[in-house]
Amino acid sequence: MIELTNKTILITGGTGSFGHAAVEILLQQDVAKIIIFSRDEMKQWSMAQRFDDQRLRFFIGDVRDKDRLKIALRGVDIVLHAAATKIVPIAEYNPIECLKTNVFGASNLVEACIETDVEVVVALSTDKASSPANLYGASKLASDKLFIAANNYSGVNNCRFSVVRYGNVMGSRGSVIPLFLKMAKHGQRLTVTDREMTRFMITLEEGVKLALHALKDMIGGEIYVKKIPSMKIIDIAKAISPDSEIVDIGIRPGEKLHEEMISLQDSDFTFEYDNYYKILPMINNWYKDRDRIGDGIAVGKSFSYTSDNNKDWMTKAQLIAWVNAESDNSL
């Protein structure tokens, strides 16, 4: 277990949606310093204006550059890894660039953290890494494997690595919710790829809290999956703009009809807790380790966690309440 008090935390890709939400929460803690590591100076400048706090520092750099990472990581205790090439069609069109960031960047970070005596690393993953159907998902699966295996060779400093996995983040860049709100505002027809499509729904705050929980719970090698509700895309559209015309445009290349966060293949190594699941690694028989399992309950061989077989569903009223609550912020 690691505490945040007097710790120095570095967030890769920290000017994104996760970074903003994480900084807002972390600045309420007694952390010593938060370093934002990213490659967009204008986003860093804008972020600095939003958060006027001396504990917040900014470092221009790219996870593709290991030497730059090592400089940024000096004196860092905790790393939250959010940097990634995320947009599915762009990754399909630019495969090498996707791999450079998502796979080689992850490898660089693992090595740099070990070499600079970082204590713990939590890497953000995605539902698309489970049974991947596109390059983005495949690259994040490879990234997850790198972080999990890193616990085998982290050396005498015992740097520990784990992963958090969640699906569609409500209101984040690329999310369907702000897209539908924009279309409705301009009187446009709302476009859906398939009327049967479902997605998991998680807020940025919940995503950050899952990462912070992992920091305190992890031994090393775990994949944390939060229990969250599902919703049909068509119901999201109808909730946001009941009077708008809805048009089917077909599934995009590499897009899944339903999100999957835990596959049948992972069921033998998955344990259930009150608010989340934990997938434990097969390596070193860590899935049998009582300390890693804790009070978890094995889910069973026939278990999978997908957005269409979910027991928890978000209602239209709940979605509208969330949209209204966020209307003064980014939406």
N, C-alpha and C positions, 0 to 999 in steps of 0.2 A: 504494500500500500504506500502511495506517495501523496504527500500533502502539497498544497499550492503555496503555502505561506513562504515568503522570501525566495520563491523560485523564479528563475528566468525562463520564459517560454518563447519559443520561436514557432511561427505559423507560416508554412510555405503556402504560396498562393493566397496570402493573407488579405488581399484587397477584394476578394470575392465575397459572395453572400455569406458563406460560412465564417470567413474571417471577421466580417463586421459583427455578426451575431456573437461570435466567440469573444471578441474584444469587449463588447458591451457587458458580457457576463463576467469575464475575467477581471475587468477593472473594478468590479465590486468586491474582489478578493484582495488579500494582502500579498499580492504577487510583487516581486521586486522589479521585473521588467517584462515587457512583451515586445518581441521583435517581429515586424512584418517583413517577410522575405518574398519579394515578387519582382516582376520585370517591367511594370507599368508605372512610370514616375508620376503621371497625372492622377492616376487612381490613388497613389500613395499621398500625394499632395491633398487631394480631396478628403481622404480619410483622416489626415492630420488635422484638417479644419473641423471635421466633425467631432473628433475625440481630442479635446485639449487636455492632455494628461502627460506629465513628464515621464511617466513610466513606459510610454509607448514610443518605440523607436522604429525606424524604417531603413531597410537595407535592399538596395537594388541588386537583383541577381536572378539566376535561372537554375533550376534543379539539374539542368543538363551540364552545368559547370561545377564539377566536384571541388575544384580549388576555391571557387567563390563560396561554395557551401561551407567548406572547412573554416574559412575566415569568419563567416556569419555565425557559426556554431560554437565559437570559442566562448566558454563560460555559460553555455546554455544547459539547463537541466532537463527540460521537457520540450518535445517537438510534436506539433500537430501538423500532419502532412495533408494539405488540401489541394496542392497544386496538381492540375491534370488537364489534359485535352479531353473535353467532355462531350461535345456535340457530335452525335452519331454520324450524320452525313458528312461532316467535315473530316472526321477521322477516317471514314471510308475513302474519301477523295485524296487524303494526305496521309497514307498509312505510315510512312517512315517517320513523319513529324510526330504522329501520335505515339509511336513506339519510343522515340527519343525522349519524350516527356514522361510518359506513363510507366515505361519499363526501365529504360536506361536511367531516367531521373530517379526512380525508386532505388535502383542499385547504387547510384551515386550517394543518395541520402543515407542508405544503410551503412555504407562504408565510411562516410564522413562522420556519422554519429558515433560509430564504434571508435574511430580514430580520435575523436575529440571528447570522449568520456561523457557523452550524454547519458542521462539515467534511463529515461523511458521515451518511447515513440508510439504514438497512436496514428495510424494511417486511415484516411477516409476511403471507403470503397463504395460500391454501388450494387444494386440488385442485378445489374447487367453482367456482373462477374459470375453469377450463378448460372450454369449452363449457357454460356455466352452464345449469342446469335449474331454478333457484329464485332468489328475490330476493337471498338472502345471497350466492350465487355471482356473480350479476350485479353486485352492489354491490362485491364484492371485485375483480372484473375491472375495473370503472371505477376503483377505487382503484389497482390495479396500473398502469393506463394513466396516471393522474395522476403517480405517482411516477416512471415511466419518462420521461414527457414533461418533467418538471421539470428534467431535465438540459439541456434546450434553453435555459432562461432563468434559470439559477441565478446569473448575474451574475458580477461580478469576483471574488467570494469563492470561486467554483467549488465550491459545495456540491454533493456528488454523492449520487445516490439509486439504490438497487437494491432488488430484491425477492427473498425466499426463499419457496418454495412447497413444502409437504408435506401429507400426508394425515392420517389418523387417528392422534392422539397417544395412545399406550398409557397408560392410567391417568389421563388428564386429566379435568377436569370434563366431563360429557356423553359420555365414552367408554363403550363397551359393556362393557368389562372390569369396572370397579367395579359397574356395574349388574348383571351376571351374578353377581358375587361376593355382592352384597347379596341377590339373589333366592335364591341357593343357601343362604346362611346362614339365611334365614327359611323354608326349605323350600318355596319357591314354584316354580311352573313357570317355565322360562326362555322368553322370548318372542323370536322372530326374525321379521324382516319378510319375508325370502325365503331359502330354503335354498341358492340359487345365488349369493347376494350375496357379494361379495368386498370387502376393504378393504386398503389399504396399512397397514403397521405401522411406527411410528417411536417411539423413546423421546424424552422431553423433553430428555435430555442430547444426543441426536443432533440435535434441532431447534436447540438453542442453539449447538452447534458448527458447524452449517451457517451460522447467522447470523454467527458470529464469523469463519468462513472467508470469507464474502462481504465483510465489512469489510476484510479484508486483500487480497482478490483484485480487488475491483471497480474499474472505471474509471468506470462510470455507465451505467445503463439495462439491466443484466443481470437476468434472472430465474434464480435457482439452484434446481435440483430435485435432491434427494438420491436416490441409488439405495437403495431399501429393500425388504424382503420384503413379500409379500402373504399373506393368509390368508382362508379362507372364514369367514363369521360363524358358520355352523353348527359348524365345527370349533373355533372359540373357545369356543362354548357347551359342546360335548362335552368339551373339555380341562379347562375350569374345574369342571364338575360332571357327570361321566359318568353318574351315576345319576338326574339330574333329568329330568323330562318336558319336552320342547321343543314349544312351540306356535307355529304360524305365525299372524301377525297382519296380514300384508300391508304393502306398501311405503307409507310416509307421503307426503303431498303434497310434491313437490319433491325427493324422495329418489331417488338413482341406484342402479341395481343394482350397478354397478362404478364405482370411482373413476378419474378421469382427471387426470393431471398435465401431460401434453404431448399436444396434439391433432395430428391429421394436418395441420391448417392451419399449425401451428408448426414442422413438420418441416424446412422449408427454412431455418429460422433457428436450428436447434438443434444443439449440439455436445456430444460425449460426452467425459468425463474418467474417471479411475479410479473415483471414488466418487460422481459426480454428473453432471448435465447442466446446460447453460447455454443458455437461450433469449435470443438477442440481438435488439434492436429493429430494425425496418425503417427507422425514421426516420434520416435522414442516412446511410443505408447502413451503419449501425453493425454490421450482421450480417456485413459484409465486412471489418471492421477487424481487422487482424492482431493488434494489441495486445489487443483484447477476446477474440479467438479463442484466442490463445496456442497451447498444444499440443493443443487440442481437435480432434476428428475429426467431420466432418459426419455426421449420423445417416442421411441419405437421405430421399427423398420419401415412402416408404411407412411411415415410422416413426410410432408413437404409443406412449405410456407409460401403460398402464392397469393396474388391479389384477388384471384377469383375464388379460392377455397378458404378465404379468411372468415373467421367467426365474427369479426368486428367491422361494421360498416358505418361510414360517416353519412349522416343525413344531409339533405339540402339545407335545412334550417341551421345545422351546425356549421356548414360551409359558409353560408351567408353571414352568420354571426362572426366568424373569423375574418371574413373579408371586410365587414364593417369596422371591426376592431383595428384592422391594419390600414384603414383608408387614409389615416393621417401620416402613415409612414411611406413605404415604397410603392404601395399599390395605388 
